[in-house]
Amino acid sequence: MEEVKDVRMDQREGAGAVLDALMSKIPGFGGYLEREHRREADQRHREFLAKRLTSKKSAIQDVGETLMGSGGLSHLTALDSLTNKIDRLVERTRHASSGFSSFMDKNVVDAARLDRIYEHDLSILEGVEALDPVIENLDNAADSNDNVAQAIKKVKKALDELDGRLDTRDKILKGLE
């Protein structure tokens, strides 16, 4: 698993920090830098989530290979549906609303709203990581060719919950929630 670093937008080192300090002295440029840092952090977060989701897709595809070898062909259509759902989630994550919403505008957003979106983004990451045990359960079910349909339903439910979290994120960014 990739290491998640706690990178604050105001903590840069070396020449970048000096340049940021210089540019923040130019009227109006400091706010622009803050927005750009938010956009960059948001994009990095979404790309990290997309990569993690892609690894979950690979794990499900591995389960499909196990099922093909053990005669569980009847479940392959359902597994294909799961991988398609992950593809959609990856695309939604990569192309989600970001830097052009009022969330990124220093003059519009308040600290409470920023905290809310950051907390929600953390919950999305937790939702992605919560896929691990349900996919592992699916893998175990495929190995024993027992309760595979039930394990698939649990993965689908976890993916649906993650999809709902992405919906909520969009609503928060649009000021609807």
C-alpha positions in Angstrom: 0.0 0.0 0.0 1.2 3.5 -0.8 2.1 5.6 2.1 -0.4 8.4 2.8 1.4 11.5 3.8 -0.1 14.4 5.7 0.9 17.2 3.5 -0.3 20.6 4.6 -0.8 23.2 1.9 1.3 25.7 3.8 4.3 23.5 4.5 6.7 23.5 1.5 10.4 23.2 1.7 13.4 24.8 0.0 13.1 27.0 -3.0 9.4 26.3 -3.3 8.8 27.8 0.2 10.8 30.9 -0.6 9.0 31.4 -3.9 5.7 31.0 -2.2 6.6 33.5 0.5 7.7 36.0 -2.2 4.6 35.5 -4.3 2.3 35.8 -1.3 3.6 39.4 -0.9 2.1 40.3 -4.3 -1.5 41.6 -3.7 -4.0 39.0 -4.7 -1.4 36.4 -5.6 -1.4 34.7 -2.1 -5.1 33.8 -2.6 -4.3 32.5 -6.0 -1.5 30.3 -4.6 -3.8 28.9 -1.9 -6.4 28.0 -4.5 -3.7 26.3 -6.7 -2.4 24.4 -3.7 -6.0 23.2 -2.9 -6.5 22.2 -6.5 -3.2 20.3 -6.6 -3.9 18.5 -3.2 -7.4 17.6 -4.4 -6.1 16.2 -7.7 -3.5 14.2 -5.9 -6.0 12.8 -3.4 -8.4 11.8 -6.2 -5.6 10.2 -8.2 -4.5 8.2 -5.1 -8.1 7.0 -4.6 -8.3 6.0 -8.3 -5.1 4.0 -8.0 -6.4 2.2 -4.9 -9.7 1.4 -6.6 -7.8 0.0 -9.6 -6.0 -2.3 -7.3 -9.3 -3.5 -5.9 -10.4 -4.2 -9.5 -7.3 -6.4 -10.0 -8.1 -8.3 -6.9 -11.6 -9.0 -8.1 -10.3 -10.1 -11.5 -8.0 -12.6 -9.6 -11.1 -14.0 -8.0 -12.6 -14.5 -11.4 -9.6 -16.5 -12.5 -9.9 -18.7 -9.4 -13.6 -19.3 -10.2 -12.9 -20.2 -13.7 -10.4 -22.8 -12.5 -12.8 -24.2 -9.9 -16.0 -24.4 -12.0 -17.7 -21.3 -10.6 -18.4 -19.9 -14.0 -22.0 -18.9 -13.0 -20.5 -16.1 -11.0 -18.4 -14.5 -13.7 -21.2 -12.2 -14.9 -21.6 -10.8 -11.4 -17.9 -10.3 -11.1 -17.8 -8.5 -14.4 -20.5 -6.2 -13.1 -18.3 -5.5 -10.0 -15.3 -4.6 -12.1 -17.4 -2.4 -14.4 -18.7 -0.6 -11.3 -15.2 -0.1 -10.1 -14.3 1.3 -13.5 -17.1 3.8 -13.2 -16.0 4.8 -9.7 -12.4 5.3 -10.9 -13.6 7.6 -13.6 -16.0 9.5 -11.3 -13.1 9.9 -8.8 -10.6 11.1 -11.4 -13.0 13.5 -13.0 -14.9 14.6 -9.9 -15.6 18.3 -9.3 -12.6 20.0 -7.9 -10.6 23.1 -8.4 -13.3 25.2 -10.1 -15.9 25.0 -7.4 -16.4 27.6 -4.7 -14.6 25.1 -2.4 -11.4 26.2 -3.9 -12.0 29.9 -3.7 -10.4 31.3 -0.6 -12.7 34.3 -0.5 -15.9 32.2 -0.5 -15.4 29.1 1.5 -15.3 29.1 5.3 -13.1 26.9 7.5 -16.0 24.7 8.6 -16.9 23.8 5.1 -13.3 23.1 4.2 -13.1 20.8 7.3 -16.2 19.1 6.2 -14.9 18.3 2.7 -11.6 17.1 4.1 -13.4 14.9 6.6 -15.6 13.6 3.8 -12.6 12.9 1.6 -11.1 10.9 4.4 -14.3 8.9 4.7 -14.1 8.1 1.0 -10.5 6.8 1.5 -11.8 4.8 4.4 -14.5 3.4 2.2 -12.0 2.4 -0.4 -9.8 0.7 2.2 -13.0 -1.0 3.6 -13.2 -2.9 0.4 -10.1 -5.0 1.4 -11.9 -7.3 3.9 -15.0 -7.9 1.7 -12.8 -8.6 -1.3 -10.7 -11.0 0.8 -13.9 -12.7 1.9 -14.9 -13.0 -1.7 -11.5 -14.5 -2.5 -11.9 -17.0 0.3 -15.4 -17.9 -0.9 -14.1 -18.4 -4.4 -11.3 -20.7 -3.1 -13.8 -22.9 -1.4 -16.5 -22.3 -4.1 -18.9 -21.7 -1.2 -21.1 -18.7 -0.5 -19.7 -16.9 -3.5 -23.0 -15.2 -4.4 -23.3 -13.8 -0.9 -19.7 -12.5 -0.9 -20.4 -10.8 -4.3 -23.4 -9.1 -2.8 -21.3 -7.8 0.1 -18.7 -6.3 -2.4 -21.5 -4.8 -4.4 -23.0 -3.2 -1.3 -19.6 -1.8 -0.3 -19.1 -0.3 -3.8 -22.6 1.2 -3.7 -21.8 2.8 -0.4 -18.6 4.3 -1.9 -20.6 5.5 -4.8 -23.0 7.2 -2.4 -20.0 8.9 -0.7 -18.9 10.3 -4.0 -22.4 11.6 -4.6 -22.3 13.3 -1.2 -18.9 14.8 -2.0 -20.3 16.4 -5.2 -23.2 17.8 -3.2 -20.9 19.3 -0.6 -18.8 20.9 -3.3 -21.8 22.3 -5.0 -23.2 23.7 -1.7 -26.2 21.4 -1.8 -25.4 19.6 1.5 
